[in-house]
């Protein structure tokens, strides 16, 4: 008897559940529909924001069709009339504050970067995060060099190194070691040849990098074709070799088959020259050869009269 009552009760409950499920299910779907529509709208907003953020953080995708271009100087893309480059998150490629040669006209050709005094074996670091595009050796030009394409659209070149610490297609972060200072290629003294390029066109690094103060010139740099020449000349006067002097030390040469935008040649007074110390030379001998005085050499180079000169050392003279 008890078993029969239990069975009837179970059957009634089951029947009630079957009859109530469709209406409850429909109510649940009805309540869920507005939520789904809202979530879909939210997802679209989030997706659009992510796309916009990616475009902002990686404008290189809009400037370059591919990342594996092996040409050092190429015309695969068009330089825009205006472009803003994000300089935040940078790292100075070297702690050296000494600029030995400016960007621009030099000995009848275009010098497409800055020469920074480094010594053989000094660590050279990536200026921004990005991807290594080229790791090569060019005996009559850059020597051992690296080209990195950065997510901000800029490309940086590091020439005359003694060794590489990265491989092609390797992703690097700003500050990662990429090579060692050297004197390879067309060079007569250890230094770093540093270039900044946009769409394959060399721009004056002094517009973006202040090696003397080990800093960038601002959070952003906006390239404007119409104002570039004047701004480049001004940057050289403010942050170039001797910050007002025109260095004429020629210690490297690079291919100039590309279309390069260079600041107009300018002369400044006093004109500063550079002399590379040879084995056995003394300050007295260098002063006579350069038609100056020992006192002037010491004052200009911040050295004492009894300093021991090393072969390959660079001295400035007027």
VOGU-3710 file (C-alpha; in Angstrom, 3 decimals, decimal comma):
1> xxxxxxxxxx> 0,000/0,000/0,000  2,768/2,369/0,978  4,689/1,428/-2,154  1,672/2,224/-4,300  1,303/5,711/-2,743  4,985/6,424/-3,303  4,697/5,385/-6,937  1,635/7,620/-7,510  3,317/10,598/-5,848  6,436/10,156/-7,981
11> xxxxxxxxxx> 4,374/9,887/-11,150  2,448/13,081/-10,348  5,640/15,017/-9,626  7,223/13,790/-12,851  4,152/14,798/-14,852  4,181/18,268/-13,283  7,836/18,703/-14,113  7,336/17,725/-17,747  4,401/20,105/-18,169  6,119/23,025/-16,480
21> xxxxxxxxxx> 9,516/22,746/-18,225  8,574/24,245/-21,624  7,040/27,369/-20,092  9,917/27,797/-17,674  12,379/27,187/-20,495  10,674/29,771/-22,643  10,703/32,255/-19,759  14,416/31,597/-19,280  15,147/32,156/-22,975  13,054/35,314/-22,967
31> xxxxxxxxxx> 15,001/36,659/-20,003  18,325/35,610/-21,556  17,731/37,258/-24,957  18,295/40,882/-23,813  21,396/39,746/-21,940  22,742/38,070/-25,089  22,103/41,216/-27,114  23,916/43,335/-24,503  26,858/40,911/-24,365  27,057/40,932/-28,146
41> xxxxxxxxxx> 27,200/44,729/-28,108  29,838/44,666/-25,364  31,876/42,090/-27,269  31,769/44,300/-30,386  32,910/47,342/-28,418  35,732/45,407/-26,752  36,785/43,908/-30,088  36,847/47,305/-31,774  38,874/48,741/-28,909  41,355/45,892/-29,151
51> xxxxxxxxxx> 41,691/46,455/-32,889  42,201/50,187/-32,387  44,737/49,545/-29,633  46,671/47,111/-31,803  46,730/49,590/-34,692  47,978/52,298/-32,329  50,616/50,102/-30,719  51,753/48,497/-33,969  51,530/51,037/-36,798  54,277/49,083/-38,569
61> xxxxxxxxxx> 51,532/46,759/-39,829  50,037/49,671/-41,761  53,396/50,888/-43,121  54,965/47,619/-44,238  53,451/44,772/-46,228  55,910/42,200/-44,914  58,446/41,752/-42,151  61,007/39,578/-43,906  62,364/42,066/-46,440  66,085/41,337/-46,679
71> xxxxxxxxxx> 67,135/44,466/-48,532  69,044/46,989/-46,482  67,953/49,970/-48,593  64,614/49,370/-50,254  61,730/51,227/-51,793  59,011/48,713/-51,028  56,797/51,244/-49,254  55,922/54,901/-49,612  57,018/57,470/-47,076  53,892/59,268/-45,841
81> xxxxxxxxxx> 53,702/63,057/-45,760  53,127/62,838/-42,027  53,629/60,089/-39,458  53,741/60,016/-35,667  56,230/57,674/-33,984  55,747/56,567/-30,391  59,097/56,981/-28,589  57,913/55,732/-25,213  59,394/52,516/-23,867  62,777/53,293/-25,422
91> xxxxxxxxxx> 66,275/52,236/-24,405  69,397/54,113/-25,444  71,446/51,745/-27,643  74,612/52,665/-25,756  75,410/54,654/-22,596  77,996/56,612/-24,597  77,262/60,343/-24,765  79,874/61,150/-27,416  78,621/61,864/-30,948  81,578/61,881/-33,342
101> xxxxxxxxxx> 79,828/62,478/-36,653  76,525/64,054/-37,617  73,741/63,061/-39,952  73,761/64,813/-43,320  76,177/65,860/-46,022  79,731/64,704/-45,358  82,612/64,765/-47,807  80,363/64,953/-50,839  77,958/62,194/-49,826  75,150/61,611/-47,397
111> xxxxxxxxxx> 75,938/60,210/-43,975  72,638/58,584/-43,056  73,087/58,168/-39,324  74,981/59,279/-36,246  78,364/57,902/-35,239  78,560/57,261/-31,501  81,866/56,582/-29,816  81,952/53,074/-28,350  84,771/50,635/-27,727  85,217/47,125/-29,029
121> xxxxxxxxxx> 83,150/44,775/-26,912  80,742/47,409/-25,542  77,164/46,120/-25,327  74,785/47,500/-27,943  71,062/47,288/-27,108  67,779/47,422/-29,018  66,317/50,930/-28,951  62,693/49,714/-28,993  60,842/46,415/-28,957  60,434/44,773/-32,332
131> xxxxxxxxxx> 61,676/42,062/-34,663  65,171/41,568/-36,047  64,957/41,886/-39,821  68,587/41,720/-40,965  71,781/40,271/-39,461  74,587/40,520/-42,000  78,206/41,368/-42,688  79,060/44,025/-45,279  82,857/44,369/-45,545  82,797/47,601/-47,567
141> xxxxxxxxxx> 80,033/49,319/-45,655  78,272/48,611/-42,378  80,559/45,722/-41,407  78,669/43,490/-38,981  75,270/45,100/-38,606  71,724/44,515/-37,404  68,428/45,984/-38,591  65,398/45,923/-36,288  61,864/46,807/-37,339  59,941/48,182/-34,397
151> xxxxxxxxxx> 56,246/48,062/-33,667  56,122/51,868/-33,662  56,909/51,864/-37,407  60,544/52,880/-37,054  63,553/50,822/-38,125  66,943/51,143/-36,442  70,320/50,158/-37,900  73,394/49,279/-35,822  76,631/49,177/-37,826  80,344/48,316/-37,490
161> xxxxxxxxxx> 79,823/45,909/-34,592  82,359/43,246/-33,675  79,751/40,556/-33,072  76,046/39,715/-33,139  73,922/38,593/-30,213  70,653/38,075/-32,130  69,361/36,184/-35,160  67,058/37,165/-37,997  63,316/36,987/-37,209  64,055/37,036/-33,475
171> xxxxxxxxxx> 61,721/39,199/-31,416  63,476/41,558/-29,027  62,436/43,927/-26,296  63,786/47,413/-25,767  67,107/47,089/-23,955  67,893/43,541/-25,079  71,579/43,091/-26,049  71,839/42,744/-29,838  75,565/43,080/-30,514  78,999/44,287/-29,441
181> xxxxxxxxxx> 80,751/47,519/-30,333  83,410/47,187/-32,971  85,355/48,497/-35,934  84,245/46,241/-38,796  83,463/47,242/-42,363  84,362/50,648/-43,757  85,529/52,166/-40,508  88,792/53,497/-39,125  87,887/53,579/-35,447  85,615/51,712/-33,066
191> xxxxxxxxxx> 82,169/53,303/-32,996  78,474/52,589/-33,456  76,852/53,784/-36,657  73,221/54,313/-35,642  70,435/54,960/-38,142  66,707/55,601/-37,795  64,600/54,890/-40,867  60,942/55,255/-41,704  59,658/53,297/-44,719  63,260/52,787/-45,850
201> xxxxxxxxxx> 64,142/56,500/-45,733  66,871/57,650/-43,350  65,784/60,294/-40,857  68,118/62,253/-38,590  68,392/60,284/-35,308  68,965/63,575/-33,473  65,279/64,343/-34,053  64,408/61,465/-31,739  67,496/60,609/-29,661  69,532/62,851/-27,383
211> xxxxxxxxxx> 72,706/60,882/-26,705  74,247/63,602/-24,556  71,360/63,425/-22,107  70,699/59,695/-22,688  67,060/60,340/-23,477  64,573/60,690/-26,296  63,377/64,114/-27,368  59,769/63,476/-26,271  57,053/60,866/-25,944  56,298/61,178/-29,652
221> xxxxxxxxxx> 58,010/62,433/-32,789  55,842/63,558/-35,695  57,527/63,464/-39,082  56,235/66,139/-41,456  57,771/66,157/-44,901  57,235/69,906/-45,305  59,090/70,780/-42,087  61,660/67,995/-41,963  64,736/69,764/-43,386  64,520/72,722/-41,007
231> xxxxxxxxxx> 63,775/70,522/-37,985  66,662/68,187/-38,852  69,140/71,052/-39,086  67,917/72,404/-35,755  68,248/68,955/-34,128  71,851/68,706/-35,331  72,648/72,105/-33,848  71,114/71,090/-30,520  72,138/67,445/-30,225  74,725/66,664/-32,902
241> xxxxxxxxxx> 78,486/66,354/-32,658  79,796/69,102/-30,360  76,276/70,583/-30,224  77,181/73,512/-32,433  80,320/72,257/-34,116  80,452/70,503/-37,449  82,466/67,312/-37,052  84,498/66,410/-40,113  85,861/63,101/-38,876  85,240/60,560/-41,622
251> xxxxxxxxxx> 85,367/57,016/-40,331  82,677/55,103/-42,134  80,839/55,038/-45,414  77,581/53,451/-46,426  75,745/52,597/-49,607  73,800/55,605/-50,874  71,630/53,981/-53,541  68,424/54,830/-51,685  66,420/58,008/-51,678  67,577/59,725/-48,491
261> xxxxxxxxxx> 66,291/62,923/-46,938  69,178/64,819/-45,410  69,457/68,094/-43,606  71,098/70,843/-45,653  74,828/71,132/-45,131  75,693/73,809/-42,624  78,868/75,215/-41,151  79,300/76,461/-37,651  82,089/78,303/-35,901  84,338/77,187/-34,509
271> xxxxxxxxxx> 84,705/74,180/-36,787  85,830/71,092/-34,907  88,011/68,357/-36,402  88,887/64,946/-35,019  92,255/63,224/-34,988  92,822/59,519/-34,451  95,921/58,843/-32,355  98,590/56,718/-34,008  101,041/54,483/-32,176  103,803/56,509/-30,551
281> xxxxxxxxxx> 102,177/59,918/-31,017  102,357/62,487/-28,220  100,239/65,521/-27,449  103,096/67,769/-28,589  103,364/65,985/-31,933  99,610/66,046/-32,486  99,445/69,750/-31,587  102,133/70,569/-34,153  100,476/68,432/-36,808  97,054/69,961/-36,192
291> xxxxxxxxxx> 98,386/73,538/-35,931  97,134/73,999/-32,373  98,534/73,924/-28,840  98,724/71,253/-26,148  96,718/73,485/-23,812  93,956/73,803/-26,413  93,900/70,032/-26,972  93,677/69,346/-23,239  90,918/71,895/-22,695  88,796/70,724/-25,650
301> xxxxxxxxxx> 89,154/67,034/-24,753  89,024/67,448/-20,951  92,326/65,641/-20,450  95,558/66,328/-18,593  98,938/67,062/-20,174  100,399/63,863/-18,747  97,713/61,545/-20,079  98,885/58,370/-21,762  97,524/58,346/-25,305  96,259/55,070/-26,745
311> xxxxxxxx> 96,383/54,124/-30,446  92,951/54,645/-31,949  91,926/57,249/-29,377  89,977/60,160/-30,843  91,015/63,736/-30,030  89,095/66,875/-30,999  90,912/69,985/-32,200  89,944/73,382/-33,631
//
